């Protein structure tokens, strides 16, 4: 069971509410992806930072979180877009995958203008090599190219494996790398208590966005890199999404800055950190009173993998915690509609939907 985001999807302007023309099958299925452009993502995070709200890690998380908002007007303001890439049905207008996408575009459905039909292997590699360079200028995040057999008949003959079609394969680009300055290292606490060091950097353009922070993962990584404040460091994006530091330009060290050391106490609750045998991470043991651990556990509890509580997301959990309405997962079941009256972006209907989702979760096995 997933989230019903139909009303929110209707606010996306690149998804037509009415098809154009009349040359389309009576029934068909079309698949695509909803995403947030880089410029919208950066502006959204700037606004959240000004309001001292948690920042989205990447456009993918921002788009997913936006679709789960209770207020469709707020969704519309975030200017999501959508691209469609696969048309299915019994009475399709054409025998080729590429040609069907061109027809779908005539119906008002947004498809990528960059899609190309190639006739030779040389054409394919020319296309790959071109976009390995030019993708940096695209308005949306991309980490590769999908190659597909064009003939619908051949697609049906090839069929599927248990996980994917035999007639399509993804080519992933090598991670882009940039050089920038390490200004300081901060530490974040997750729901399990694991403490992750985060590098704060001079802003640098990388894979279509401005990177200001990167993960250092754990104490062993910090020690292995021999990091010092002020170092010139190499930054990559793992899978083009999460930035990470992969090296240090030691030749650029004119003055040796303060050596980066892993902390001994939790940055949130000041408990002494522990490192268990065989573990790479350090942990805060104060799981019952450390704020990020508590919020993280609640967010995990309401997720699809756990109780799957509809209409309740991380932003709402954070607000409930800050206001003292929820201090643990059990407190969710004490919430009432009256508790939520007057809260930011929380109307009566939204409050009722949250309560109904919590009530339904009682039936989860």
N, C-alpha and C positions, 0 to 999 in steps of 0.2 A: 504494500500500500504506500503510495507516494503522496506528494502534496498537490492539491488542486490549485493550480496557478492560472486558470483560464482567464479570470477577470484581469489579472495583471498583464498577461500576455497580450490582451486586446489593446493595451495602451502603447504597444510597440508599433511605431509608424511603418516600419518596413514589413510588417505582417498585415496583408490586406484583410479587411473585414468582408469585402465583396470582390470576387474575381472580375477581371476585365475580359471583354470579348465573349465569345460563346464556343470557341473551339477547344473545349476541355471535356474529359470524361465525366459522366454523371457521378461516379465515385472514384476517388483515387487517394493515395497516401503520399505525403511528401515529408521528407526528413531534413532537419536542419539544426542549426546551433544558435542559441541566443548568447550574445556576448556584450561586453562593455568596451567601447573604444578607449584608447590610451588617454586622449585629452579629457574625456569625461571622467575617467578613473582618477587622474591626477587632481582635477578640480574637486572631485568628491572628497578625496583624502585631505586636501587643503582645508576644506570646510569643516571636516570632522576634527582635524587637528586644532582648528581655531576654537571649536566647542569643547575641546579636551575629551573627545570621544575616541574609542579604540580605532586604529587605522586598519583598512583592509590590506591584506598581504599582497594581493594581486588582482587583476581584473576578473579572473575566473571566480574567485571567492566573492568579489563585489557583485557580480552578476547573479550568482546563486543566492546570495543574501538578499538582494533587491527583489527577486522574484517571490521571496517568502514574506515580504512586508504585507501588513494587513491593510494598508492604505494605498489604493490604486493610483491616487493622485500623486503620492510620493514616488511611486514607481515610474510614472510618466515623466516626472522631473529629472530622473536619472538617465534618460535618453539611451536606453538599451537599443541594440539593433539585432538583426538576425540575418543569417545567410542560409539558404537551402541548397542541398547538394545531392539529393536522391529522390527520384520520382518513381513510385510503384503503382501497379494497378493492372487490370486485365486488358483494358482497351486504351493503351497509351498512344499518343499521336504519332510517335516515331519508333523505329527499330533500334536506334542508338541512344546510349545514355547521354552523351553530349547534346544531341539534337533535342531530346526531351527537356533538358534543362533550359535550352534556348526558348522552347515553347512555353515553359513555366514562367519565364521572364516576361513573356507577352501577356500573361494573365495577371501581372502585377506582383508576382512573387519574386523576392530579391534573391538572385544567385550571384556568385562571384564573377565579375567581369574579367578576371584573370585566368579563368579556366581555359585550357587549350586542348585541342585534339591533335595528337602527334601521330605521324605515320612511320617514323623510324626511331631506332634507339638513339641515334645522334640528336634528333630533335628533342627527345626526352632529357638527355643530359645537358643540352643547351638551355632548356627551360629551367632545370634544377640549378645550374651554375648561375644563371641570371638572377634568380630569386634568392639564392644564397647571399647575394650582395644587396639587392634592392629591397629585401624584406624589412630591412631596418627602417625604411621610410613608410611602411604600411601603417594605416591608422589603427590596426588591431594586432593582438599578439598572435604569432605563428611560430611553430617549431619544426615544420616539415611540409612535405608535399605528399598527397595521396595519388598513387597511380592506379587507374582502373581500366579493365577491358571495356571497350565501348559497346560492343554488340550485346544487346539484351539476350539474344538467343544463346550466345556463348557464355554469358553470365549464368544462365539457368543450367547449362550443361556442366559448368565447373562446380556450381553449388557452394556449400559452406562446410567449414570444419565446425567443431563444437563451439569455437569462440569467434570466428571471423569468416568473411567470404574468401573463397579461393581466387576470386577475380579482382581483388584489390590488395594493395600493399602500401605501407607508409614508408617514406624516406625521411629520416630525421636529420636536420642540419646539425653540424658541430656547434657546440655552445660558443656564443660570442664572448670575447674577453675584453676588459677595459682596465686601465691603470688609473688609480686615484689615491688619495691620502687618507690614512687612518687617523681619526681625530680622538676617539675614545672608545671604550668597550663598556657596554651595559649588560645586565643579566636579567633574563625573563624566567618566570616560574610557570610550568605547565600543570595540567590537572593531576598528573601522577607525582608531582613534586620535583620532577626533573628540572634542573636549572640549565638554561641555554645561554651561552655568551653571544652577544650581538655586536657587531662592529658598526660604529657610526662613522660615516665616510664623507669626504667632500662630494657633493652631487656630481654624478657622471652619467652620461647617456649610454644606455645599454639595452639592446633588443627592444628599442622603441619606447623606453620609459626612462625616467630619471631615477637612478639608484642612489639612495642615501644610507641604506643599512644592508648588512649581509650577515648570514649565520656563520658562527665559528664552531658550532656543534658541541664541543666539550673541551675539557682541560688538556687532553692529549693533543688535540689539533693546535691549540694555542702554543703549547710547548714545542711541538714539531715545527711550527712556522717561526718560532723565536720572535714573536711580535713585539714591537715597541711603538709607543705613541709617536705619530709623525711619520711612520713608515709609508713608503709608496707600495701599494699592494695591488695584486691582480685579482679582479673580480669576474666571476662567470655566473651564468644562470643555469642551475640544474634543471634540465628539461625546459629551459627558457622561462621559468616561473620564479623559483626561489633563488636569490643571489647567494653566492658563497665565495669566500676568499680562498684562492688556490695557490697563492705564492707571494713572495716579497721581493721587490727589486732592491737587493742589498747594495748594489752599486750606487744607488741614489742616497744612501745613508751618509750624509755629511756630518750630522750631529746625532748622537744616539739618544733617543727620547726615553721616557720612563718605560720599563719593561712591563708588559701586560701579564698580570698574575691572576689566576682564578680565585674568586672570592671564597671566604671561609664561612660566611654567614648569609642567610637568606635576605635578599634585598627588600622583601616585603614584610616579613614578620620577625626578622633578626634571629631566627633559630640557627643553631650551628648545623652546617651541611654535613651529610654523610656520603660516603662512596662505598657501595657494597662490592664484595669480592666478585670479580668477573665482569663488572659493569663499567662502561665508559663514562656514564653520566654521574654527576653529583646530585643529591636529592635533599630537599627540605623535608624533615620528618614530621613537621607540624601540620598534618593533613586536616585536622579538625578546626584550625583557626587561621590558616594562611589564605587570604582572600582569593588569589588567582587559582589556587587548588580547588577551593569551594566552588567558585563560578565554573571552572572547567569541568568539575564532576557533574554539576547540574546540567551544563550544556550537553555533556555526553549522555546523561540520563534521558534527556528529551529527544535525542537524535533518532534517526530511523533505525540505527543498529541496536538501539535499546528499546525505550518505551514508545518511540515514534509518536510523540505528542504534537498534533497539528497546531498551526497558528502561533507557535511559540519558538522564537529564535534567539540567537546569542545577544542581540542588541537589547531585547526585552528582558532577558535574564540579567544582563548587566544593570539595567535600570531598576529592576526589582531588588537586586542585591544592594545597590547604592542607597535605595530608599528604606532598606531594612525590612522589606516585605518577605524576602526569601533568604534564609541563611543556610539551608540545606535542602536536599531533595524532598524530604518529608513536608517542608513548608509549602511546597507547591499545592499540596492537597488541602491546605488550610485557606488558600486564596478565595476571595469572593469578588463579585463584580463591583461591589462598593469599594473594595480596596484599590481598584484601578481607576475609579472615577477621577477625572481631572488630570490624569497623567498625560505627558506629552505624546501626541499622536495616538491616543487611546480613546476611541469612542465607545459607546455602549455595546455596539455590535461586535467590535474587536474584542472587548472584554468577555462577552458571552462566548465568542468562538474559542477563546483561550480556555475558559472554564469547561466548555464542552469537550475540548481536546483532552484536558486533564482527566475528566470523568471517564472518557472512553478508554484512557490508558489503564484504568483499573481492570479492564477485561483482557489485557495482554497476558498470555500464559507465562 
